[in-house]
Amino acid sequence: MAQTYDLILKNGTVWTVGGPVKTDIGVRDGKIAGISGATALGGDAGETIDCTGLDVLPGVIDSQVHFREPGLEAKEDLESGSRAAVLGGVTAVFEMPNTKPNTDSAEAVLDKLARAKNRMWCDHAFYVGATAANAERLGELEQIPGTAGVKIFMGASTGDLLVAEDENLARVLRSGKRRVAIHAEDEERMIARQGERIEGDPSSHPVWRDDESALLATRRILKIARDTGRRIHILHITTPAELALIAQNKDIATCEVTPQHLTLAGEDAYPRLGTYAQMNPPIRSGAHRDGLWDYLRQGVPDVLGSDHAPHTIEEKAKTYPASPSGMPGVQTLLPLMLNHVAEGRLTLQHLIELTSAGPQRVFGLRNKGRIALGYDADFTIVDLKARWTIESSWLASRCGWSPFTDMQLTGKPIGTIVRGNRVMWDGSLAHAAIGAPISFDSAPMAAA
């Protein structure tokens, strides 16, 4: 009897574990159930999608987003942020804990999971924020199903989520086993350098939050991780010196770079965008950007994350330094990087490593990150030759802006399929949001 599938993707260039292959994929019960060989995949299907001329990638995973719910929904919420994600080809996200209230307790994690149900378009996990008060409970909190792990803000935060002292950082790292995500900027140095800010001049932002602020914090957290035997993941690296240091400590440390820091250079960005280019850690010089690319080509960064951190236009219009730091990015992560592929800065295989296989390896995602039998049927389908322009009408984030509006690109996400469900195709969304909690190898299974 012919095999029956819920979905068949036909005639695409499929990026399997062994590389790109012209093949068909069969999906059953949300899993990859068949990959054809030399002949077409046999059997009937409830739905067939012709992917002729398209590349089928493992689902893109964005492991750093701020969707602002609860408490800051004027900027973004779980529905609008995840809608932006799938329109950009992203099938799963890790969401950060600096909401109001902070996500620093079991109750807060469970509240986010409840809010996400039937509202988030992509699969998801939520970070628990480390504090001096919850340090000894983090080993328990990181095991809540649907939790991405623990996040530490060494700088650039306010209130309880700031953990700046070495003693408290060590307490946090001693509690639990999963890899800990780190925002590494040195709070003490930044406080001492506040006088470097020039009112009305956002280009002074990277002068205030200088290279040494990042390098000092990275050096400190690597030592504490070594002393405590805890694996860490350092977010949004902005300096080549940090990458050189992390390269010497890969047994305990992984790291992330963002499309923003790989695309923008301060010499152009601040005159052109003003406070819309303001984020933490800052957009730095073209020399910094080129240095990040140099280490990326050498394989030091493990993942790409968008650090999607939207603020309203009214907030960003404030005079620096009263303007908040952060920019949207989840919808433009893949388009920007596909354009870099088109322009020869990295291969598509390397991009897949940074957005799918890399997150799976670093964080231990269960059944995600590759196109292989038995894995979740998460696919990002792209047209590598499409030439298009990012228009404001395409943007779904509630904040309503992007630093990349009007940018002309080559390479476009055409389809987003999450566990066999076509949630986006050619800019149109499905009728219902079907995102579910992500499961991790080092944590209990998450319930859908």
N, C-alpha and C positions, 0 to 999 in steps of 0.2 A: 504494500500500500504506500502511495506517495506521502511523503512527509508533509505535514500541515504546519504553517507558521502564521503568527499574528501579523507579521510584517516582513517584507523582503525589500532590501535595498539592492537595486540592479544596476549593473554597468558602470559603477563608479571605480575610481582609483582608491583602493582601501589601504590605509596605512596600518598594516598588521605589525606584530612583533618583529617579523622578519623583513619589514620594509614595505614599499608600495606594491600592490598587486591589483590587477584588473579582475575583479571578482564580485560575487554576490554575497550578501549577508542575510541569514534568516534569523528572525527573532521570535521567541516564544516565552510567554509569561515574564516579560521584562528582561530576559537574559539572551545573550547571543547563543543560538542553538544550532547554527550551521554556517560554515564559510565554504563556498564552492571551490572546487579545484579547476581543472582545465575546462570543464563543462559547466553550463548554467546550473544554478541551484534548483533541484527538482522539488516539486510539491506545490500545493496551493497556499495562498496567503489571504488573510482578511484585507490587507492593504499592501500595495506595491508602489514603491517610489523609484522612478527612473532617475538615476544619478549620472547619466551620460555627460561627460565633460566636467564633472565635479570630483573633488577629492573628499573622501570620507575619513575624518580624523577621529581618534578617541576623544570623548567629551572633554572640553576645556574646563579646568578646575581653577577657580580664582580663590586663593587661600588667604586673602585679606580684603574684606569689605566692611564698611561702616554703613549700615542701613538705618540707623538712628532711632529705631523703635524699640522700646517705648520712650516717650517723653520729648522727642525732637522731631516729630512727624512733619513739621512744616518744611524740613529739609529733605526728608526721605522717609519711607516706611518699608516694611518687609515686602509688600506687594509691589510697589513701584520700583524698588531696587532690584528685585528678582525679575521683574518684567524687563528692565533695562539689560539685565544679565543675559537672558535668553535671546533677546533681540540682537545681542552682540555675539551669540554663539556659545555662551557659557552654560554648562550643564550643572555645575555645583559650586557652592560658595561656602567659605568659612567667615562667619560674621563676628565682629569685634564687640567688646563688652562696655565701651564707654557711652552708655545710654543713661537715661534718667528714669528710674534709678539705675545704678551700675549693675551689670550682670556679675555679681560677686557672691551669689548664694545658690543653693539648689532651687529655691523658690523662683529666683529670677530666671534661671535656665529653663525651668519647666514652663514658666510664663511665656518665654519666647517661643518655645516649641509649640505651645498651644496657639499662640498668635499666628505662627507660620502655617498651621494645618489648613489646607484648602485655600491658602492665600499666596503662598510662594510658588513661583513658576518653576524653579529649579530645586535640586536637592541641596541640603544645607546642614551645617553644624555650627554650634555657637561656642565661642570662647568664654571661659570664666576669667574674670579679672583678678589678678593677685593684689592683695592689700596686706598691710602689716597686721591687720586684725584677723584675716582668714588664712594666714600662711600655713598653720598646722592642719587645716582642714582641706587643703587643696588636693592632697592625694585621694581623698574621697570624692571631692567635687569633680575631678577630671574623669572619673569613671561613670558619670551620669550618661546614659545612652543619648546620643545626639550632641555630645560635647566634643569640640575640636581640640580641647586641651586647655592649658593655662597661658594667659597673656600677661606680660610684665611691661609696664611703662616706667622706664628709668628716668624719663624726662618728657616734657611736652604734654603733661596731663595736669589735672587739678584734682583736689580733694583726695579721697581715699585710694584712688587707683594709681597714685604716684608712689613708687617704691624706689627710692633714690639711694638709701644707705646700704653699704656692703653687708652689714649684719642682717638686715631684713631681706636683702636679696639672697643671702645664703639660706635663711630660714625657708624662703619660698622654694628654692631649688632642692632642698632636702626633703620636701614633702611631695611625694608622688614619683612616677616613673616615666610618664610620657614626655615627649619632646616639648619644651617650653618656648613660646614665641616671645621675642624681645624687641621693644622699641628702644634702641641704644643711642641716647643722647645724654650728656652729662649735665644734670640739673644744676649742680653747684657752679660749674663754669658758665652756664647760660645765665644764671642769676647775676654773676659777677660782670658779665658782658652786656647787660641790658642797655648800657649807655651807648653801645655801638649802633643801636637802632636810630634811624633818622626819620622823623615824622614826615609822612607823605612820600617816602622813598622806599618802596618794597624791595629795591635792589640791595638795600642794606640788610635784608633778612639773612642771606647766607654769610654776611660779615659777622652778624651777631651770633648765629648758630653755625660757627665755623667748622672747618675740617677737624680741628682738635677736639671739639665737643663730641663729635661722632666717634673719633678714634679712641679717645680716652674712655668713653663708655664701653665700646666694644672690647678694648683691652681688659677693662675691669671685669666684665661679665664672662669673658673667656677664662680668666683666672679662677673666678668663683665656680664656674661650671666644672673646671678641672678639679678644684679642691673638693667639690661635692659629688663628683662623678655623674653629673646630670647632662643629658643631651639638650642642646639649645638650638634655636632657629632665629637668626638675626634678620629682622625685617628691613625693607627698603634701604639697602646700602647705597650710599651716595659718593663714596670716595674710593679711589683705587687703593689707597693705603690700607683701608679696612679689608678689602678683598685679599690683599697680599698677606695680611695677618690671619684671616680666616683660612686661607689655603694651607697654612702651617698647622691648623687645628681641626682638620676635617673629620677626625675620629670622634669629636664631640660637637662640632658645629656645622650646621647648614645655613644657607642664607638665601635671601630674595633680592631681586632688583625689580624696578617698576618700569612700565613703558614710558611714563612721564620723564624719568631721569635718563632713559635711553634716547629720548626724542627731543626734549627741550634743552636749550642752553641759555644760561642767564643773560648773556650779552644781548640776545634777541628777545627772550621771553619777558623780562621785566619792562623794557620800554614798550613792548607791544601789548602785553596783557595786564600789566600792573599787578594789582592784588589778586587777580585771577590766576597768576602763576605762583602764588604764595602757598607753600605746604611745608610740612615737617616730616623728615629732614628736608632742607630746602633744595630747590632747583639750583644747581651750581653752574660752573663755567663749562664752555665747550670742551676744554681740556679734561675736566672731570668726566663729562659724558663720553669722550673718546677713551678715557682710561677704563670706564665700566665696560665698554665694548671689547677692549683688549682682554680683560679678564673673563668676559663672557665667552669669547672665542677659545679661551684656554680651559673652559669648563668649570670655573669656580662657582658661580651662582647656580643654585639647585632648582629654583622655581622663579616664575614670574607671578607677581601679585599686583592688582591694580591700586591697592590702598584707596579704593573708592571712598571719598570722604566729602560728601556734598554739603554746601552751605547755600543759603538763599542769595539771590542777586542783591537784595537789600543789605545783607550782612557783608558781602564781599565789596560793596560800594563804599564801605566805611574807609576813612583815611588810615593808612598804615601808621602805627602798628595796632590800631584798634580793630582792624579787619581780621577775621578768623583764618587760620591756616587749613588748607584742604581743598581738594578738587574732585569732581566725579571722574570715574575711569572704568567702571566695570563693563560698560557697553562698548568702549573704544579699545579695550585691551587687545583683543584679537585683531581687529582691523588695523591698528597701528603696527602690530608685529607682522602681519601678513604683508604690509607695505615694506617693512624692513627686509622680509624674505625676498620680495620682488626686486628690491634694490641691491640684493646680494650681500647684506650684512650678516645673515645667518641662513642656515638651511631649514627647510620645513621639518626635517627629522629632528633638528635641534630644538625647534619651537615646540614640537610635540613633547620632547623630553622635559622642557621647562613648564609646560602647561597641563600635562597629563601624567606621563610616567614619573616625572620628578615629584609632584605632590603625592602620588601613591607611595613612592619609595620613602620619602621623608616622613610622612605622617601615618603610614600604615593603613591606608584606606582599604576597605574590604570590597573586592570585586569591582574596582573602578580603575581607570587610568590606562587601559589598553584594550585593543580589539582582539579578543581571544575567546574561545569557547568557554561558556560558564560565567563570563563576566557580565556585569550590567550592560544593557544595550544603550549606552550613552554615546551619542555621535554628534560631532560638529561637522557640518557639511559646508564646504567652501568652494567658491569660484576663484581660483588663483589669478585669472586673467581679467576679472571684472574691474573696470575703471569707474570710479565714482567719487562723489564729494560728500563729506559729512555735513548734513544740513540740520538745522535746529529742529525741524519738523520730525526728524528720525529719532531724536533723543527722547527717552522715556523717563529719565530721572526727574523726580519732583522739583529739583532745584532749577531745571530749565535751561542749563547752560553747559558748555564744555570748552576747555581751552583749545580744542581741536576743531571747532566749528569752521567750516569752509576749507578744511584741508583736503586736498585731492589725493586719493589713495589708489593702489592697485591691490586687489585681493579683498573679497567680501564674504562674510558669513551668510549662507543661503538657508541653512536648516539647522535646527536644534532639536535633538531627539533625546529624551530623558527616559531611561528604562523602557524603551520601545514606544514611547508616546511622542508623537510629533507635536511639540509645543510651539515651534515657530517654523514658518516656511516663507521665504521671500518677503519678510517684513510683516507677515500676518500671524497673529497668535491663535492658539487653540481656544476652545470654548471654556475650558476650566483649568485652573492651576492644580498640578498634580505633584509638586515637589514634596519630598519626604526626607526624614533625617538620614544622614550618612552614618554608616557603621565603620568601626575601626578595628583592626586586628588586636589592638591592646586595650580594648574597652568592650563592655557588654554590647550585645546586638541592640540596635535602635529599632523601635517599633515604628511602622509606617503611620 
